[in-house]
Amino acid sequence: MSELIKIGRDGEIATVILNRPESFNSFDLDTIKSFADALVAIAADNEVRGVVLSGEGKAFCAGGDLKWMLGRGPDPSRNIHELAGRFHQAVVEIRRMPKPVIAAVNGVAAGGGFSLALASDFRVMAESAVLRLAYLSNGLCPDGGATFTLPRLVGLARALEIAAFDRPITAQQALTWGLAAKVVPDGAALTEALNLARELAKMSLHAFGLAKQLFNDSWDTSLETQLERERAGIAGCGAHPEGREGLQAFAEKRKPVFF
C-alpha cells in the first residue's frame, strides 16, 4: 500500500496521497484496492476528524489506467467492470463518511479523477489545475458517481455540456461554477486543504455527518419525508453530547468544545 498511496496523519487529519506520478496517479486495480482499503480504515478511526485527498507530482488523478485496462486480455470491458467496482467502493466510503473529505486538486483531475474530486465534500484547486471529464471523448460514459454529483453542483444542462464537449475547466472557471471552494497558488493546494480540514475538525462531527447525509438524501425524496428526517436529525442532535454542548455554549455565550 505504501508504494501506491501515501497515508499520513497531521494531528486529527488523515492524508491519502495517490503515488503513481509516472502515470499521473491513474488507477490500476492494485492502486484502487489500496485506496479503497485506506478509506475504510480511516472511516472507522475515531481519532480522525477530517480527510484530505491529493496526488503526488503534477497531477491529482487521471482516472482509470487505460494501459492497464487494455493490457489484460482482448476484452477490456471485464477489466473496466472490475476496476469500476472497486472505485465505486471508494466513492461510497467518501459519501457515507461523517467526516469532512477535502480534495486538494494539485494538478489535472481527469476522468475518474474528476469524479473523485466531485465525490469529496470540498475541493481546493491550484491555479493551474484543470478538471476534465474525459469520458465521452474516449467512447465511454462517466463513472465514479459523476452523473450523480456533477448535475447537483452545476445543474443538469451544464453537466451534460461538460460531458459532451469535454472542454478543460480551469480552476477559476471551477470556482465560478461552484466546483471549487477555493483556488490557491500552485504548490499550496495541500496546505490549504489541511488548513480547511483543521477548521472543520473543530465542529461537531455528529452534526456534520447528519447534515451531509441529509443533503445527500434530499434529491430522492419528497419534502414531507425530508422534513421528517430533519426533525429526527435535529432532535437526535439535541440528545447527543455534542448537541448539548453546542446549546449550552450558545446560552453561556462561549465557543463550544466538541472533542
N, C-alpha and C positions, 0 to 999 in steps of 0.2 A: 504494500500500500504506500510506503514512504517514497517509492520511486515514481509512482504515477500521480500521487497527490501529496501535498504537504499539509499536515494537520497541526495547528498550533493553538496556543492559548495566550491571550493578552488579558490577564485578570479574569473577569467573568465572560469575556468574549472569545468564542471559538472562531478560528480562521480555517478555511478549507481552500487551498490553492491548487488548481489544476497544474500539473507539472509535466506537460509534454510540449514544451515551447517549440521544438523542432517541427511539430505538426500543428502548430497554432492551438495547442491544447484541445485537439479534437478527441472525441470519444471512440475508443475501440472497446471491446467487451470487457477486458480486464479493468480498464480505467473507469468505466461507468459502474462496474460492480464495486470497486473500491470507493467510489464517490458515494454511491447509494448506501453502502455499509457505514461509511463515516457519518452520514446524516442520521441514520437510525441510531447510532451510538450517541451522537450529540443531542438528539431529541430526548433521549432517556436520561441525560446527565443533568441532574437538578442544580448543579453548580454553574451551569452555562445559562446566561441570561440574554445572549444575543449571538448571532452568527453572521460572519462576513464571508462571502464567496468571491474569488478572484482567479486570475490566471497568471502563470509565470511568463515572463518575457513580454513580447509586443502585443499579444492577443489575450482577450478574455476567454473565448472559446469559439472554435469554428464549427461546432456541432459534431455530427457523426463523421467518423473517419472513412471517407469514400474508398481509399486504398484497401482498408481492412474489409469493407463490405464486398468489394469486387475480388478480393484475393482469397476467398474461402469457398471455391467451387463455382460452378457455372450459373447458379441461381442465387443472385444477391437478395432476393425477397426474403429468404429464410434468415439470412444474417440481419437484415434490416428489422425483421419481426422480433428477433431475439434482443437486438440492441435497444429497440424502442421500448420493449417491455421493462428492461432494467432502467432505462432513462425515466420512464413514467413512474417507476417506484420512487425514484429520487424526487420527482416533481410532487408526488403525493406527500412525501415526508415534509417538504418545504411548506406546502399549503396547509397541512394539518398541524404543523409545529406551532405551539402557542408562544414561541419566542420570535422576536423580530429577525428577519433574514434580509440582509442587505447585499446587493451585488455591487462590487467595486469593479466597474467596467473600465479596465485599464487600456483596452485596445479593441480591435474588431470583435463584435459578437454577432456571429452569422449562423443561420440555420438553427440547430438545436441550442447554440449559444445564445441566440436572441430569445428563444423560448425559455431558457434557463433564467436569463435576466428578467423576463416578464413574470416568471413564477415567483421571484423574490418579492418581498414586501416593498422594498425601496431600491432605487438604482442611483448610484453616484457614478458619473461618467467623466473620464478625462477629456480634455478639449479636443484631442484628435481622434477619439474613439468613434467608431461607426457601428450602427446597427443595420443589419440586412437580413431579411427573412430567408432569401436564397433557396426556396424550395421549388416553386413553380418553374423557375429558370432552368432547373435541373430535372424537370419532369416528375417532381414529387409533390405531394401535398404536405402541409405542415404537421408536425407532431410536437410533443413536449408541452401540450396544453396551450399552444399559441392561439388556436382558434377559440379558446375559452377566454384567455386573459386579454389578448390584444383588442378585440371589439369592446370589451368592458372599459378599457383605458382610453381609446380614441374614437369609439363609435364603429358601427358595422361598415358603413360606406368607406371610411378611411382605412379600416383594417383590410378590406378586400382590395383597395387600391394599393396598399403597401405590399400585399401578397402578389397581386397580379403584375404590377410594373417592376417590383423588386429593385427600386432605387435605393441606394445607400442613404441612411438617415444620419445626419451629423448630430453631434452632441447638442448643439444649440437648437436644432430642429426638434430633437427629442425633448428638450426642456420645454419648448413652446407647446408641444403636443401633450405634455403630461407624462411622457415616458421616462423622464429622469427627474429625480428630486433635486439634484444639484450637479453643476458642471464645474470642474476644478482643473487647474493646470496639469499638464502631463506629468506623471510620476507621483501625483498626490491623491489619486483615487482611493487607494487602500487606506492611507492615513485618515482621509476624511470619512470614509466608511466606518472605520474604527471609532472615530470621534462621535459619529452619529449613533453607532451601536451603544457606546457608553452612555450617551444621553438617554436613549430609550431604555437601557437597563435599569435606570432609576425609577421607572414607573412600575405600576402593578402588572406583573406578567399574567396574573389571573384575569384581570380586566382586559388586557391587551389580547390575550388568547381568545376570550369570548367575543370581543369586538371583531377580530379577524374572522372568526367562524361565522358570525352574524353577517358580515359583509359578503363573505363567500356564498352563503346560503341564500342571500336576498334575491338573487337573479332567478331562482327557480321556485318561487313560492308566491302565494297571494299576500296582499297587505295584511289581512287579518291574521294569517298564520305567522307572518313575520313579527307583527305586534305582540302576539302571544310569546314568541321566542324571546323578544326583547324584554317583556315583563318578567319572564322566568329568569333571564340572564341577569337583569339588574337586581332582582330580589336575591338571587344567589350571590351576587357580589356583596350585597349588604350583610349577608350571613358569613361571608368569608373574612378571615382576619385582615387581609389587605384592604378590603372594602371598609371594614370597621375603622381601621387606622386612617384611611382617607377621610372618612366622615368626621372622626374625632379631630384630626388635624385641621380640617376646614373650620370646625366650631372653635378651635383654640387659636385660629389664625397663625398657623405654623405650617411648614412644609412637611408632608407625610414621609415616613421612612418605611419602605415596603420590604426590606430584607435585612 
